[in-house]
Amino acid sequence: MGIINHRYDFLLLFDVINGNPNGDPDAGNAPRIDPETGLGLVSDVCLKRKIRNFICLNQFDPEKNAPRPGYDIYIKEKAILNQQHQRAYDALGLKPDAKGKEKAGQVSEARAWMCQTFFDVRMFGAVMSTEINCGQVRGPVQIAFSRSVDPITSLEQSITRMAVTTEREAEQQNWDNRTMGRKTIVPYGLYVAHGFVSPHLAEDTGFTTDDLDFLWQALKMMFEHDHSAARGEMASRKVVVFEHESKLGNAPAHKLFERVKIARNVQDRPARAFSDYTVTVDKTDLPSGITVHEML
């Protein structure tokens, strides 16, 4: 476990086959799409959820039936955030109703406890300034919206369930126990996500080199533990990490990302597999102080 002294910019390439990588609840849960270009979108929140889920599995202690120390998850299903904050106050013997300077000091202590206890707070940050105030944390790891390489096609499929929910429904349908439904899929989509790791913010939250290793593992493996019929077949195809020699960085991130070239192998039909693309990383004449790691 050590302090992060280098800046990192990373690129994740992932794809989906016959699934919905990230539904939009304002559009009937259809795949997110840029209406001006037809390119598919996947939100940063979607990928962060998968990283959190992987850490839950990777850092769970079966003997204690609990997460390993320092690797609990703050944002999880059915979590009540004020109860998470109360844990910090209880552990430190603090009083949520403190006033003035005493309150400011307690919020700072609670904030530090939350960073130490919750991996996702330490990594992504969190706004925890509710009535049980643990302050705000700006996380060292940030992920942008993902965008597909080519325009996607959103196909709505009809499905049938050979059952109904209640006897009343069965009677209304004359005991023809079929329920119709719909689901939307993307036949194939290859997506690119950009991410960033700030050593300055890592120092503030206590995000370590061990934590960084867990992040790289999650980026490679998170889809393997997230399979479902709705999401089809999703997989991480490539993780490219640009490591800077310094904390401030040795080159602009966008210039480094431009070195990853994605070319179509087929032009006479739509892409339907990762093999329909060729991905190359230009490592010639790299800026001084930049090291490239291809992790997939």
N, C-alpha and C positions, 0 to 999 in steps of 0.2 A: 504494500500500500504506500503510495507516494503522492507528492504534489504534482499536478499537471503544469508543466512549464512551457508547453508548446501549444500553438493554436492548431486546430484541425478543421478542415472543410471536407465534407463527405458527400458522395453521390450514391443513392440506392436505386437500382434498376429492378423492378418487379413486374410480374404480369398476372393476368387473369384469363382463364379459359371457361367459357360458359357460366359466368357468375356475375354478381353485382359487387364490385369491390368496395363501394361506399355510397349507399343510398341517400337521397336528399329527402328528408321528411316533408319539405314544402312542395315536393313534386311527386307525391304518392310513393316515395321511397325509390324512385327511378334512379339509375346511375347518374352521378353528377356530371354535367357537361357544360363546356363553354359554348354558349349559343352562337357566338360570332365565328368560331373556327371549327366547331364540332369535336374539339379535343376533349377527352375525358379528364375529370378532376378527381382527386382524392384528398380529403382535408388532412391537415396536420394532426388534428384531434384523433382521427381514425388510426393513424400509424402510432401515435402515442399510446392509444388504448392497447394495441397489440404488443407494444414493448412492455407496458405495465403487466399485461397478462403473462408474458414470458418470464419476467422477473419473479412473479408470484410462484411460478412452477420451479424455476431454477434455484431460487433462494428460499425454499420451504423446508423446514426441519420436521420430518415425519415423526421423530421421537417425541418432540415437544408439541406437535400438531400446531405449529405457529411459524411465521416467517423468522428467518435468522435475524439476529440483532442488526439494525441498520437497514434492513431491506423490507420493511413493511411498506404498504402502498396506501397513499392518502386518498386518491380519487379511485374508488372502486364501487362496484354495484351495490346499491342500497346503503352506502355509507352515509352517516349523518355527520356533517363536517364539524359542527359544534362539539360533538362528542369526541372527535379526534383532537380538537383544540383543548378540551377539558383534560385529556390525558396528559398533555404537557404541563398544565397548571397543577394537576394532582401529583405528577412525578417530581415536580420542583417545589412543591409546597407554596405555590403562588395564589394570590387572591384576584379573581377576575374583576372585582369591584374596586380595586385600588385606584387612587386618583393622582394627578399631577406627575411629579418626577418619579414617584414610586411606580406608577403605572407604566411610564416609558421604559424604565429599567426592566420591569417584569415582561413586557412585550418583547424586548430584545432577548431575554433569556428563553422565553417560550419559542421564539423564532429559531434560535440556535438548536433547541431540543427537537423541533419539528424537522429541521434539516438533517440532524444526526439520525433520527428515527425512520424517516420516510424517504425511500430511494427516489420516488418521483418528485418530491419537493426539492430534494438536493439536486436533481437532474434538470427538471423542466421549470421549476419555480411554482409559485402558487400565490393567490390572493387570499389571505387568511385573516383579514381585518373585519371579522364579524363582531357580534357583541362579546364573544369570548375571543379576545384579540390576540392573534399570534403574528401580526404584521404581514408584510409582503415580501416575497422572494422572487428575484429575477434569476431564472435558471441559466446555467452555462450551456445547455444543449437546446438548440432551437431547430425546428424542422419546418420547411415551407410547404405550401400546397404542392401536391404532385400533379404532373400533367402528362397525358399520354403522348407518345411519339407521333402517332397518326390519329386522324379522326376515328371515333368509335361509332359503332352501330348499336343502338339500344333496342332490343327485341322483347316485346311483351308476349309471354306465353300463357295460354290457358291451362289450368290444372284442375283435376277433379279429385275430391275426397269422397270415398264410398261410405260415408257415414254422416249423420247429422248430430247436432248437439243435444237436442231435447226431443221428447216424445211429441210435443206440440208441433215442432218443425216436421217431424216424420208424418204426422196426420195431415198437415197442410200440403205436403208434397205427395200425399197418397202412398206413403211408405216407399217412395222411390228415394232411397237414402243416398242421394248424391249432392254434394255441395261443390259449387264451382268457385274457382279462385283464379288469381293471376299472379305471375311473377315476371320480373324483368331481368334480362341477362345481357351481358356483353359477350359476343362470340369469342373475341380475342382482343386484348388490349395490353400494350407494353407501356409502363409508366416510369417516369423519372422523378425522384425526390431529391432535393438538396437539403443538406443539414450543416450545422455549424457548432463548434465547441469552443467556448471562450475560456482561456485559462484564468483571466481576471475574475470572472464570475464564479468559476470553479473554486477559486481560493476563498471566496466569500461564503459559499454554501458547504464547503468541505467535500466537494466531488473529487474523487481520487482516481489514480491510474487503474486501480482494481475496478472501480465503478465504470470507467471508460471501457475496460475489457468486456464487462457484462453488456454494455451498450452494443459493442461490435457483435457479440454473440447473438443478441436479440435481433439485430438487423438481419443476420444470416438465417436465423431459425424461427422467427416469430410466426411466420405463416404455417409452419409445419404443425403448430399446436392450435391452429385457428380454423381448421377445415370445417366447412358446413355446406349443405346443399345450396343455400342461398348465395354463398360466396364462390361457388364453383371450385376451380383449382387455381389457387394463388401460390406464387413462389417468389422468393428473392432470387434474382438471376445474377446480380453483380453488385458488389460493394467496393467502391473506390474511395480511398482515404488519402487526402493530401495533407501531409504533416509539415507544419512550418517549423523552422529552427528556433524561432523567437516567439515570445508571447504576443507581440503586436502583429506578427505575420510578415511574410516575405513577398507576398504577391496578392493581388485582388482575387477574391473567391471566384468571381464570374469568369475571369481569365483562365483559371484552373479548370473549371467545369467545362469550358469550351474545348478542352483537350480530349474529352470523352466524345467520340464520334459514333453515331448510330446510323447505319445504312441498311436500306431494304435490299434483300437478295432477290425478291420477286416483284415484278412490276405488272404482270398480266392478271393478277388476282389479289384479293385482300389477304393481308397477313393473318395466319391462323396458328402460328407457333413461334417460339423464340428463335428457332432455327431459321426462320424467314428473315432474320436480321443478323448483321455482323457488327459487333461492338469492339472498338479499338480505343486504346488510351495512348495518346501521343506523349512519349516521354523524352523526345528530343529537345535539346536546348531548354531544359527546365530552368525556371528562375533560381538563382542562388538561394540555398537554404530550404528548398522544397524536396520532400521525399514522397514518392507515390507508393501506396500499399494497395494491391488488389487482393481482396479477401474472399472473393468468389470468382 
